[in-house]
Amino acid sequence: MGSEPPGEDLLVLPPIPLATGRLLRDDGDRPVPITAVELVVSTEDGAEHRIPLVARHGAWWPPDR
């Protein structure tokens, strides 16, 4: 992997909703309102990168980048 030129295989999120819904069931099986959804990416150096998704049209979308 280290021999690949930078920018050749960058992560790209599709321009489609990655999730839908406004509620999540907790451990007691009760619905709890969702206030944020994030995609967490772990890299081989042990770092974590958080990509907040955007609520639009009843779904959670990747950010405009």
The first five atom37 places (N, CA, C, CB, O) and aatype in JSON, in Angstrom:
{
  "aatype": [12, 7, 15, 6, 14, 14, 7, 6, 3, 10, 10, 19, 10, 14, 14, 9, 14, 10, 0, 16, 7, 1, 10, 10, 1, 3, 3, 7, 3, 1, 14, 19, 14, 9, 16, 0, 19, 6, 10, 19, 19, 15, 16, 6, 3, 7, 0, 6, 8, 1, 9, 14, 10, 19, 0, 1, 8, 7, 0, 17, 17, 14, 14, 3, 1],
  "atom_mask": [
    [1, 1, 1, 1, 1],
    [1, 1, 1, 0, 1],
    [1, 1, 1, 1, 1],
    [1, 1, 1, 1, 1],
    [1, 1, 1, 1, 1],
    [1, 1, 1, 1, 1],
    [1, 1, 1, 0, 1],
    [1, 1, 1, 1, 1],
    [1, 1, 1, 1, 1],
    [1, 1, 1, 1, 1],
    [1, 1, 1, 1, 1],
    [1, 1, 1, 1, 1],
    [1, 1, 1, 1, 1],
    [1, 1, 1, 1, 1],
    [1, 1, 1, 1, 1],
    [1, 1, 1, 1, 1],
    [1, 1, 1, 1, 1],
    [1, 1, 1, 1, 1],
    [1, 1, 1, 1, 1],
    [1, 1, 1, 1, 1],
    [1, 1, 1, 0, 1],
    [1, 1, 1, 1, 1],
    [1, 1, 1, 1, 1],
    [1, 1, 1, 1, 1],
    [1, 1, 1, 1, 1],
    [1, 1, 1, 1, 1],
    [1, 1, 1, 1, 1],
    [1, 1, 1, 0, 1],
    [1, 1, 1, 1, 1],
    [1, 1, 1, 1, 1],
    [1, 1, 1, 1, 1],
    [1, 1, 1, 1, 1],
    [1, 1, 1, 1, 1],
    [1, 1, 1, 1, 1],
    [1, 1, 1, 1, 1],
    [1, 1, 1, 1, 1],
    [1, 1, 1, 1, 1],
    [1, 1, 1, 1, 1],
    [1, 1, 1, 1, 1],
    [1, 1, 1, 1, 1],
    [1, 1, 1, 1, 1],
    [1, 1, 1, 1, 1],
    [1, 1, 1, 1, 1],
    [1, 1, 1, 1, 1],
    [1, 1, 1, 1, 1],
    [1, 1, 1, 0, 1],
    [1, 1, 1, 1, 1],
    [1, 1, 1, 1, 1],
    [1, 1, 1, 1, 1],
    [1, 1, 1, 1, 1],
    [1, 1, 1, 1, 1],
    [1, 1, 1, 1, 1],
    [1, 1, 1, 1, 1],
    [1, 1, 1, 1, 1],
    [1, 1, 1, 1, 1],
    [1, 1, 1, 1, 1],
    [1, 1, 1, 1, 1],
    [1, 1, 1, 0, 1],
    [1, 1, 1, 1, 1],
    [1, 1, 1, 1, 1],
    [1, 1, 1, 1, 1],
    [1, 1, 1, 1, 1],
    [1, 1, 1, 1, 1],
    [1, 1, 1, 1, 1],
    [1, 1, 1, 1, 1]
  ],
  "atom_positions": [
    [[0.8, -1.2, 0.0], [0.0, 0.0, 0.0], [0.84, 1.26, 0.0], [-0.91, 0.0, 1.18], [0.45, 2.26, -0.6]],
    [[1.98, 1.24, 0.66], [2.82, 2.41, 0.76], [3.4, 2.85, -0.57], [0.0, 0.0, 0.0], [3.88, 3.98, -0.66]],
    [[3.37, 2.02, -1.6], [3.96, 2.38, -2.88], [2.98, 3.13, -3.79], [4.45, 1.15, -3.58], [3.37, 3.58, -4.87]],
    [[1.72, 3.27, -3.38], [0.74, 3.97, -4.21], [0.96, 5.47, -4.14], [-0.7, 3.62, -3.76], [1.21, 6.0, -3.06]],
    [[0.89, 6.17, -5.27], [1.03, 7.62, -5.25], [-0.1, 8.27, -4.46], [1.05, 8.18, -6.69], [-1.23, 7.76, -4.48]],
    [[0.17, 9.38, -3.76], [-0.89, 10.06, -3.01], [-2.03, 10.48, -3.93], [-0.32, 11.29, -2.28], [-1.8, 10.9, -5.06]],
    [[-3.25, 10.37, -3.44], [-4.41, 10.81, -4.2], [-4.93, 9.79, -5.19], [0.0, 0.0, 0.0], [-5.95, 10.05, -5.84]],
    [[-4.28, 8.66, -5.34], [-4.71, 7.67, -6.32], [-5.95, 6.9, -5.88], [-3.58, 6.69, -6.6], [-6.77, 6.52, -6.71]],
    [[-6.1, 6.68, -4.59], [-7.19, 5.83, -4.11], [-7.85, 6.45, -2.87], [-6.66, 4.42, -3.78], [-8.04, 5.78, -1.85]],
    [[-8.19, 7.73, -2.98], [-8.81, 8.43, -1.85], [-10.24, 7.95, -1.61], [-8.79, 9.94, -2.09], [-10.95, 7.6, -2.56]],
    [[-10.64, 7.93, -0.36], [-12.01, 7.57, 0.01], [-12.98, 8.57, -0.58], [-12.16, 7.49, 1.55], [-12.8, 9.78, -0.45]],
    [[-14.01, 8.08, -1.24], [-15.06, 8.92, -1.81], [-16.4, 8.37, -1.33], [-14.99, 8.95, -3.38], [-16.68, 7.18, -1.48]],
    [[-17.22, 9.24, -0.76], [-18.56, 8.84, -0.35], [-19.53, 9.1, -1.49], [-19.0, 9.6, 0.94], [-19.45, 10.15, -2.13]],
    [[-20.44, 8.18, -1.75], [-21.37, 8.36, -2.85], [-22.36, 9.49, -2.56], [-22.13, 7.06, -3.14], [-22.68, 9.73, -1.39]],
    [[-22.83, 10.18, -3.58], [-23.77, 11.29, -3.38], [-25.21, 10.78, -3.19], [-23.72, 12.26, -4.57], [-26.14, 11.27, -3.83]],
    [[-25.37, 9.81, -2.3], [-26.68, 9.23, -1.98], [-26.82, 9.18, -0.47], [-26.86, 7.8, -2.62], [-25.81, 9.23, 0.23]],
    [[-28.05, 9.07, 0.05], [-28.18, 8.96, 1.5], [-27.54, 7.67, 1.99], [-29.66, 9.0, 1.91], [-27.7, 6.62, 1.38]],
    [[-26.8, 7.76, 3.1], [-26.14, 6.6, 3.67], [-26.97, 5.95, 4.77], [-24.79, 6.99, 4.21], [-26.69, 4.83, 5.18]],
    [[-27.99, 6.65, 5.25], [-28.89, 6.11, 6.27], [-30.18, 6.92, 6.25], [-28.22, 6.15, 7.7], [-30.2, 8.06, 5.77]],
    [[-31.24, 6.34, 6.78], [-32.5, 7.06, 6.93], [-33.03, 6.81, 8.34], [-33.54, 6.6, 5.85], [-32.62, 5.86, 9.01]],
    [[-33.91, 7.66, 8.77], [-34.54, 7.49, 10.07], [-34.22, 8.61, 11.04], [0.0, 0.0, 0.0], [-33.21, 9.3, 10.9]],
    [[-35.1, 8.76, 12.02], [-34.95, 9.81, 13.04], [-34.8, 9.22, 14.43], [-36.13, 10.75, 13.01], [-34.53, 9.95, 15.39]],
    [[-34.98, 7.87, 14.56], [-34.94, 7.23, 15.87], [-33.99, 6.05, 15.87], [-36.34, 6.79, 16.28], [-33.77, 5.41, 14.85]],
    [[-33.43, 5.77, 17.06], [-32.57, 4.6, 17.26], [-33.03, 3.91, 18.53], [-31.04, 5.01, 17.35], [-33.3, 4.58, 19.54]],
    [[-33.13, 2.6, 18.5], [-33.54, 1.87, 19.7], [-32.35, 1.77, 20.66], [-34.08, 0.46, 19.34], [-31.25, 1.4, 20.25]],
    [[-32.58, 2.09, 21.94], [-31.51, 1.96, 22.93], [-31.49, 0.54, 23.48], [-31.7, 2.99, 24.07], [-32.22, -0.33, 23.0]],
    [[-30.66, 0.29, 24.48], [-30.52, -1.05, 25.05], [-31.82, -1.57, 25.66], [-29.43, -1.06, 26.1], [-32.04, -2.78, 25.73]],
    [[-32.68, -0.67, 26.09], [-33.97, -1.05, 26.65], [-35.05, -1.17, 25.58], [0.0, 0.0, 0.0], [-36.23, -1.3, 25.91]],
    [[-34.65, -1.12, 24.31], [-35.55, -1.23, 23.16], [-36.52, -0.05, 23.05], [-36.33, -2.52, 23.23], [-37.59, -0.17, 22.44]],
    [[-36.14, 1.09, 23.64], [-36.95, 2.3, 23.51], [-36.42, 3.15, 22.38], [-36.97, 3.1, 24.83], [-35.2, 3.24, 22.2]],
    [[-37.29, 3.78, 21.6], [-36.81, 4.67, 20.54], [-36.26, 5.97, 21.12], [-37.95, 4.98, 19.53], [-36.9, 6.6, 21.97]],
    [[-35.09, 6.37, 20.68], [-34.43, 7.59, 21.13], [-34.16, 8.45, 19.9], [-33.1, 7.28, 21.92], [-33.64, 7.94, 18.91]],
    [[-34.51, 9.74, 19.94], [-34.25, 10.61, 18.8], [-32.75, 10.72, 18.48], [-34.82, 11.99, 19.06], [-31.92, 10.83, 19.39]],
    [[-32.42, 10.7, 17.21], [-31.04, 10.83, 16.74], [-30.76, 12.32, 16.52], [-30.81, 10.01, 15.42], [-31.56, 13.03, 15.91]],
    [[-29.62, 12.78, 17.02], [-29.24, 14.18, 16.8], [-28.05, 14.32, 15.85], [-28.9, 14.84, 18.13], [-27.84, 15.39, 15.28]],
    [[-27.28, 13.24, 15.67], [-26.13, 13.3, 14.76], [-25.76, 11.88, 14.33], [-24.92, 14.0, 15.44], [-25.95, 10.93, 15.09]],
    [[-25.24, 11.76, 13.12], [-24.72, 10.5, 12.59], [-23.34, 10.8, 12.0], [-25.69, 9.85, 11.51], [-23.18, 11.78, 11.27]],
    [[-22.36, 9.95, 12.33], [-21.01, 10.13, 11.81], [-20.5, 8.82, 11.24], [-20.07, 10.65, 12.92], [-20.84, 7.74, 11.73]],
    [[-19.69, 8.93, 10.22], [-18.96, 7.8, 9.68], [-17.57, 7.88, 10.32], [-18.89, 7.82, 8.08], [-16.9, 8.9, 10.22]],
    [[-17.13, 6.79, 10.97], [-15.82, 6.77, 11.6], [-14.9, 5.9, 10.74], [-15.9, 6.23, 13.07], [-15.19, 4.74, 10.48]],
    [[-13.8, 6.49, 10.32], [-12.81, 5.8, 9.49], [-11.55, 5.62, 10.32], [-12.52, 6.59, 8.17], [-10.99, 6.59, 10.82]],
    [[-11.1, 4.37, 10.46], [-9.84, 4.08, 11.16], [-8.75, 3.84, 10.12], [-9.99, 2.84, 12.11], [-8.96, 3.13, 9.13]],
    [[-7.58, 4.44, 10.35], [-6.47, 4.28, 9.42], [-5.41, 3.37, 10.02], [-5.87, 5.64, 9.04], [-5.4, 3.14, 11.23]],
    [[-4.52, 2.86, 9.19], [-3.54, 1.88, 9.66], [-2.55, 2.46, 10.66], [-2.78, 1.32, 8.48], [-1.86, 1.71, 11.34]],
    [[-2.47, 3.79, 10.77], [-1.6, 4.39, 11.78], [-2.29, 4.5, 13.13], [-1.15, 5.76, 11.32], [-1.72, 5.05, 14.08]],
    [[-3.53, 3.98, 13.24], [-4.26, 3.97, 14.49], [-5.14, 5.19, 14.71], [0.0, 0.0, 0.0], [-5.84, 5.27, 15.73]],
    [[-5.13, 6.13, 13.79], [-5.95, 7.33, 13.93], [-7.4, 7.04, 13.55], [-5.39, 8.48, 13.05], [-7.68, 6.13, 12.77]],
    [[-8.31, 7.82, 14.1], [-9.72, 7.77, 13.72], [-10.12, 9.12, 13.17], [-10.63, 7.37, 14.93], [-9.79, 10.16, 13.74]],
    [[-10.83, 9.1, 12.05], [-11.32, 10.31, 11.42], [-12.84, 10.24, 11.39], [-10.73, 10.5, 9.98], [-13.4, 9.25, 10.93]],
    [[-13.49, 11.28, 11.88], [-14.94, 11.31, 11.95], [-15.48, 12.2, 10.83], [-15.41, 11.8, 13.33], [-15.06, 13.35, 10.67]],
    [[-16.41, 11.66, 10.07], [-17.04, 12.42, 8.99], [-18.52, 12.57, 9.36], [-16.86, 11.71, 7.59], [-19.29, 11.62, 9.23]],
    [[-18.91, 13.77, 9.82], [-20.32, 13.97, 10.18], [-21.21, 13.93, 8.93], [-20.5, 15.32, 10.92], [-20.9, 14.56, 7.92]],
    [[-22.3, 13.18, 9.02], [-23.27, 13.16, 7.94], [-24.27, 14.3, 8.15], [-24.01, 11.79, 7.86], [-24.42, 14.79, 9.27]],
    [[-24.93, 14.7, 7.1], [-25.83, 15.86, 7.11], [-27.27, 15.37, 6.96], [-25.46, 16.87, 5.98], [-27.57, 14.58, 6.07]],
    [[-28.15, 15.85, 7.84], [-29.58, 15.5, 7.76], [-30.24, 16.36, 6.67], [-30.29, 15.71, 9.13], [-30.27, 17.58, 6.77]],
    [[-30.76, 15.68, 5.63], [-31.47, 16.36, 4.54], [-32.55, 15.44, 4.0], [-30.48, 16.78, 3.4], [-32.3, 14.26, 3.78]],
    [[-33.72, 15.97, 3.8], [-34.81, 15.24, 3.16], [-35.12, 13.91, 3.86], [-34.47, 14.99, 1.69], [-35.42, 12.92, 3.19]],
    [[-35.05, 13.88, 5.18], [-35.38, 12.67, 5.93], [-34.31, 11.59, 5.92], [0.0, 0.0, 0.0], [-34.58, 10.45, 6.29]],
    [[-33.09, 11.95, 5.49], [-32.01, 10.96, 5.42], [-30.7, 11.61, 5.86], [-31.88, 10.39, 3.98], [-30.62, 12.83, 6.03]],
    [[-29.68, 10.78, 6.04], [-28.34, 11.23, 6.44], [-27.41, 11.1, 5.24], [-27.8, 10.4, 7.67], [-27.16, 9.99, 4.76]],
    [[-26.9, 12.22, 4.77], [-26.12, 12.31, 3.55], [-24.67, 12.62, 3.87], [-26.69, 13.37, 2.63], [-24.37, 13.19, 4.91]],
    [[-23.74, 12.24, 2.95], [-22.35, 12.67, 3.11], [-22.28, 14.19, 2.97], [-21.43, 11.97, 2.07], [-23.12, 14.8, 2.32]],
    [[-21.27, 14.8, 3.6], [-21.13, 16.26, 3.46], [-20.79, 16.63, 2.02], [-20.04, 16.8, 4.42], [-20.24, 15.83, 1.26]],
    [[-21.12, 17.86, 1.66], [-20.74, 18.38, 0.35], [-19.27, 18.75, 0.38], [-21.62, 19.62, -0.05], [-18.89, 19.75, 0.99]],
    [[-18.45, 17.96, -0.27], [-17.0, 18.24, -0.33], [-16.5, 17.94, -1.69], [-16.21, 17.43, 0.71], [-15.31, 18.11, -1.97]]
  ]
}
